[in-house]
Amino acid sequence: MPTIRRTTKEVQVDDMLYIFDVVQVADAFEACVAATDVAHCELDHPPATKRPLAADDMESAEGKES
């Protein structure tokens, strides 16, 4: 599943933003999502918090990809 690394501790998957306390956990979560489903990765590498992206968050993420 494609991800966008928003910051060193923030990983976007689809329309959800996962926020981590530790960079290494964010790294492991991102690698996990590339290989398996998000629900499994949330259990193995739990984020500190997660939130749905607002429309303006989605637009700024698209600008980072190009």
WOUR-V678739 format. One record per residue. RES is the residue in one letter. PSI is psi as a letter, one per 40 degrees, with the letter a starting at -180 (none if undefined). NEAR is the number of other C-alpha atoms within 12 Angstrom. Layout:
# WOUR-V678739
res={RES | RES}
psi={PSI | PSI}
near={NEAR | NEAR}
This chain:
# WOUR-V678739
res={M | P | T | I | R | R | T | T | K | E | V | Q | V | D | D | M | L | Y | I | F | D | V | V | Q | V | A | D | A | F | E | A | C | V | A | A | T | D | V | A | H | C | E | L | D | H | P | P | A | T | K | R | P | L | A | A | D | D | M | E | S | A | E | G | K | E | S}
psi={h | i | i | h | h | d | a | d | e | h | h | h | h | b | f | h | h | h | h | i | d | h | d | d | d | d | d | d | d | d | d | d | d | d | d | a | i | d | d | d | d | d | d | d | g | h | i | d | i | i | i | i | i | i | d | d | d | d | d | d | d | d | d | d | d | none}
near={18 | 20 | 29 | 33 | 27 | 26 | 20 | 21 | 26 | 31 | 42 | 36 | 32 | 22 | 22 | 26 | 30 | 38 | 31 | 29 | 20 | 21 | 21 | 18 | 26 | 34 | 28 | 24 | 39 | 38 | 25 | 26 | 28 | 19 | 15 | 17 | 19 | 28 | 16 | 16 | 25 | 27 | 17 | 19 | 27 | 25 | 31 | 21 | 19 | 20 | 19 | 18 | 22 | 14 | 12 | 12 | 20 | 21 | 14 | 16 | 26 | 18 | 12 | 14 | 14 | 8}
